């Protein structure tokens, strides 16, 4: 039995290693597993139901998420929460929205950057996005969780690296007809919507649009500084994106991180 399990684990590890984007798929798998084991999924009976489940969720988000009011003046362990919060999600919609965009845009970005650089980029920009929100809302006692800031950074880097890549978008006001647009059209529009939403966002629980904007800016800025107009790994310039097609995805909109 132990031998068969070891063989299966070995095959799984080899399959992940041989994929063109093992970091992207590994991050998706890790986030999904952690969510399934946490109280927000509703799959673990040990967390209880009703009020007990809600209390468990609040405690879980507060322990592993970023609480701006505690980040700079709280316990020493709070300094680690920008990293742990990247792997905690508040709902199935929150998780699936983030993982969809990581799947669509992360693989190509990882292939261009390389595995080690991509994972450092993802975690670094994700933490930076959460810290940016925490600095701007230093008095907030709400828990901030989710990979939205890191995924937004991937979108920003993708825009610079593959500006002419065709992205299939489903637009509600056009009855969700699938239309293909270049990344330089779709992603700046997404960023503009985040900016407008951040300007109108009320105080209190809701979507942390500012974290999306900070992450997007960090990702684009990193790709611009790191790659410039130098030759890309597969020919052409780093900001080229000729003859590139992206897997189907709805219009880029990520679920927010703040929890009620």
C-alpha positions as CSV (number, residue, x, y, z in Angstrom):
1,X,0.0,0.0,0.0
2,X,2.8,2.4,1.0
3,X,4.7,1.5,-2.2
4,X,1.7,2.2,-4.4
5,X,1.0,5.6,-2.8
6,X,4.7,6.5,-3.2
7,X,4.5,5.6,-6.9
8,X,1.3,7.7,-7.4
9,X,2.9,10.6,-5.6
10,X,6.0,10.3,-7.7
11,X,4.0,10.3,-10.9
12,X,2.1,13.4,-9.8
13,X,5.3,15.2,-8.9
14,X,6.8,14.3,-12.3
15,X,3.6,15.4,-14.1
16,X,3.7,18.8,-12.3
17,X,7.4,19.2,-13.0
18,X,7.0,18.5,-16.7
19,X,4.2,21.0,-17.3
20,X,5.1,24.3,-18.9
21,X,3.9,26.3,-15.9
22,X,4.3,24.1,-12.7
23,X,4.3,27.1,-10.4
24,X,1.0,28.5,-11.7
25,X,-0.7,25.1,-11.4
26,X,0.9,24.5,-8.0
27,X,-0.4,27.8,-6.7
28,X,-3.9,27.0,-7.9
29,X,-3.8,23.6,-6.3
30,X,-2.4,24.9,-3.0
31,X,-5.1,27.6,-2.8
32,X,-7.9,25.1,-3.6
33,X,-6.7,22.6,-1.0
34,X,-6.3,25.2,1.7
35,X,-9.7,26.6,1.0
36,X,-11.3,23.2,1.1
37,X,-9.8,22.5,4.5
38,X,-10.8,25.9,5.9
39,X,-14.1,27.1,7.4
40,X,-15.1,29.2,4.4
41,X,-15.7,26.2,2.2
42,X,-18.3,24.6,4.5
43,X,-16.9,21.2,3.7
44,X,-15.4,20.4,7.2
45,X,-18.0,19.4,9.7
46,X,-15.7,20.2,12.6
47,X,-16.2,23.9,12.2
48,X,-19.9,23.5,13.0
49,X,-22.9,25.2,11.4
50,X,-24.8,28.5,11.7
51,X,-23.3,31.0,14.2
52,X,-20.5,28.6,15.2
53,X,-19.4,28.4,11.5
54,X,-19.5,32.2,11.1
55,X,-17.4,32.6,14.3
56,X,-14.9,30.1,13.0
57,X,-14.6,31.9,9.7
58,X,-14.1,35.3,11.4
59,X,-11.4,33.8,13.7
60,X,-9.7,32.1,10.7
61,X,-9.6,35.3,8.6
62,X,-8.3,37.3,11.5
63,X,-5.6,34.8,12.2
64,X,-4.3,34.4,8.7
65,X,-5.4,37.6,7.0
66,X,-4.0,41.1,7.1
67,X,-5.7,43.4,9.7
68,X,-4.3,46.9,8.9
69,X,-4.8,48.2,12.5
70,X,-2.7,45.3,13.8
71,X,-0.1,45.0,11.1
72,X,2.1,47.9,12.3
73,X,1.2,48.1,16.0
74,X,0.1,44.6,16.8
75,X,1.9,41.4,17.7
76,X,5.1,40.4,15.9
77,X,3.3,37.5,14.1
78,X,1.2,40.1,12.2
79,X,4.2,40.9,10.0
80,X,3.8,37.5,8.3
81,X,0.1,37.9,7.4
82,X,0.7,39.6,4.0
83,X,2.2,36.3,2.9
84,X,-0.3,34.0,4.5
85,X,-3.3,36.1,3.4
86,X,-2.4,35.3,-0.3
87,X,-3.5,31.7,0.2
88,X,-6.8,32.4,2.1
89,X,-10.1,33.1,0.3
90,X,-13.4,34.1,1.7
91,X,-15.9,32.2,-0.5
92,X,-16.2,29.9,-3.5
93,X,-16.7,32.8,-5.8
94,X,-13.7,34.6,-4.5
95,X,-11.5,31.5,-4.9
96,X,-12.8,30.5,-8.4
97,X,-12.6,34.0,-9.7
98,X,-8.9,34.4,-8.7
99,X,-7.9,31.0,-9.8
100,X,-9.5,31.4,-13.2
101,X,-7.5,34.5,-14.0
102,X,-4.3,33.0,-12.5
103,X,-4.8,29.9,-14.8
104,X,-5.5,32.1,-17.9
105,X,-2.7,34.7,-17.5
106,X,-0.3,33.0,-15.2
107,X,1.0,30.2,-17.4
108,X,2.3,32.4,-20.2
109,X,3.8,34.9,-17.7
110,X,5.6,32.1,-15.9
111,X,7.0,30.7,-19.1
112,X,8.4,34.1,-19.9
113,X,9.8,34.8,-16.4
114,X,10.9,31.3,-15.4
115,X,9.7,29.3,-12.4
116,X,11.8,30.8,-9.6
117,X,11.4,34.4,-10.8
118,X,7.7,33.9,-11.2
119,X,7.1,32.6,-7.7
120,X,9.1,35.4,-6.2
121,X,7.3,37.9,-8.4
122,X,3.9,36.5,-7.4
123,X,4.5,36.5,-3.7
124,X,6.4,39.8,-3.6
125,X,3.9,41.7,-5.6
126,X,1.0,40.1,-3.7
127,X,2.4,41.1,-0.4
128,X,3.1,44.6,-1.8
129,X,-0.5,45.0,-2.9
130,X,-1.8,44.0,0.6
131,X,0.7,46.3,2.3
132,X,-0.3,49.1,0.0
133,X,-3.9,48.7,1.0
134,X,-3.0,48.4,4.7
135,X,-1.0,51.6,4.6
136,X,-3.9,53.5,3.0
137,X,-6.3,52.1,5.6
138,X,-4.1,51.9,8.6
139,X,-7.0,52.3,11.1
140,X,-9.1,49.5,9.6
141,X,-9.9,46.5,11.7
142,X,-11.3,44.4,8.8
143,X,-9.5,41.2,7.7
144,X,-8.0,41.3,4.2
145,X,-7.5,37.9,2.5
146,X,-7.1,36.6,-1.0
147,X,-4.8,36.4,-4.0
148,X,-6.5,39.2,-5.9
149,X,-3.5,41.6,-5.4
150,X,-1.0,38.9,-6.7
151,X,-3.3,37.9,-9.6
152,X,-3.6,41.6,-10.5
153,X,0.2,41.8,-10.6
154,X,0.2,38.9,-13.0
155,X,-2.3,40.8,-15.2
156,X,-0.1,43.9,-15.1
157,X,3.0,41.9,-16.1
158,X,1.0,40.1,-18.8
159,X,-0.1,43.5,-20.3
160,X,3.6,44.5,-20.7
161,X,4.9,41.2,-21.9
162,X,2.1,40.3,-24.3
163,X,0.2,43.5,-25.1
164,X,-1.1,42.1,-28.4
165,X,-2.2,38.8,-27.1
166,X,-5.9,38.1,-27.9
167,X,-8.2,37.8,-24.9
168,X,-11.7,36.3,-25.2
169,X,-14.0,38.4,-23.0
170,X,-17.7,37.9,-22.1
171,X,-19.4,41.3,-21.8
172,X,-22.7,41.4,-19.9
173,X,-24.0,44.4,-21.9
174,X,-23.6,42.4,-25.1
175,X,-25.5,39.4,-23.8
176,X,-22.2,37.6,-22.8
177,X,-21.2,37.2,-26.5
178,X,-17.6,36.0,-26.6
179,X,-15.5,38.6,-28.3
180,X,-11.7,38.7,-28.7
181,X,-9.7,41.9,-27.9
182,X,-6.0,42.5,-27.6
183,X,-4.6,42.6,-24.0
184,X,-3.7,46.3,-24.4
185,X,-7.5,47.0,-24.8
186,X,-8.9,44.6,-22.2
187,X,-6.5,45.0,-19.3
188,X,-6.3,48.8,-19.1
189,X,-10.1,48.9,-19.2
190,X,-10.1,46.5,-16.3
191,X,-7.7,48.7,-14.4
192,X,-9.8,51.8,-15.1
193,X,-12.9,50.0,-13.7
194,X,-10.9,49.1,-10.5
195,X,-9.9,52.8,-10.2
196,X,-13.5,54.0,-10.6
197,X,-14.7,51.4,-8.1
198,X,-12.0,52.3,-5.6
199,X,-13.0,56.0,-5.8
200,X,-16.7,55.2,-5.1
201,X,-16.1,52.3,-2.6
202,X,-17.7,53.1,0.8
203,X,-15.9,52.5,4.1
204,X,-16.4,49.2,5.7
205,X,-16.4,45.6,4.4
206,X,-16.4,45.1,0.7
207,X,-14.0,44.8,-2.2
208,X,-10.4,46.0,-1.7
209,X,-10.1,47.6,-5.1
210,X,-7.0,49.6,-4.0
211,X,-5.1,46.3,-3.5
212,X,-6.0,45.4,-7.1
213,X,-4.7,48.6,-8.4
214,X,-1.5,48.4,-6.4
215,X,-0.9,44.9,-7.5
216,X,-1.5,45.7,-11.2
217,X,0.9,48.7,-11.0
218,X,3.6,46.6,-9.3
219,X,3.3,43.9,-11.9
220,X,3.4,46.2,-14.9
221,X,6.3,48.2,-13.3
222,X,8.3,45.1,-12.6
223,X,7.9,43.7,-16.1
224,X,8.9,47.2,-17.6
225,X,12.0,47.5,-15.4
226,X,13.0,43.9,-15.6
227,X,12.5,43.2,-19.3
228,X,12.5,46.6,-21.0
229,X,12.6,46.1,-24.8
230,X,15.2,43.3,-24.6
231,X,14.9,40.1,-26.5
232,X,12.3,37.8,-25.0
233,X,12.9,34.1,-24.3
234,X,11.2,33.0,-27.5
235,X,12.2,35.7,-29.9
236,X,10.8,39.1,-30.5
237,X,10.9,41.8,-27.9
238,X,9.7,41.3,-24.3
239,X,6.8,43.6,-24.9
240,X,5.8,42.0,-28.1
241,X,3.1,39.3,-27.9
242,X,2.8,38.7,-31.7
243,X,0.8,35.7,-32.8
244,X,-0.2,35.0,-29.1
245,X,-3.6,33.6,-28.2
246,X,-4.9,33.4,-24.7
247,X,-7.3,30.7,-23.5
248,X,-10.9,31.8,-23.1
249,X,-11.8,33.9,-20.0
250,X,-14.5,36.3,-19.0
251,X,-13.8,40.0,-18.7
252,X,-11.0,40.3,-16.1
253,X,-12.8,41.1,-12.8
254,X,-11.4,39.7,-9.5
255,X,-13.3,39.2,-6.4
256,X,-12.3,41.4,-3.5
257,X,-10.5,40.4,-0.3
258,X,-12.1,42.2,2.6
259,X,-14.4,40.1,4.7
260,X,-17.6,41.2,6.5
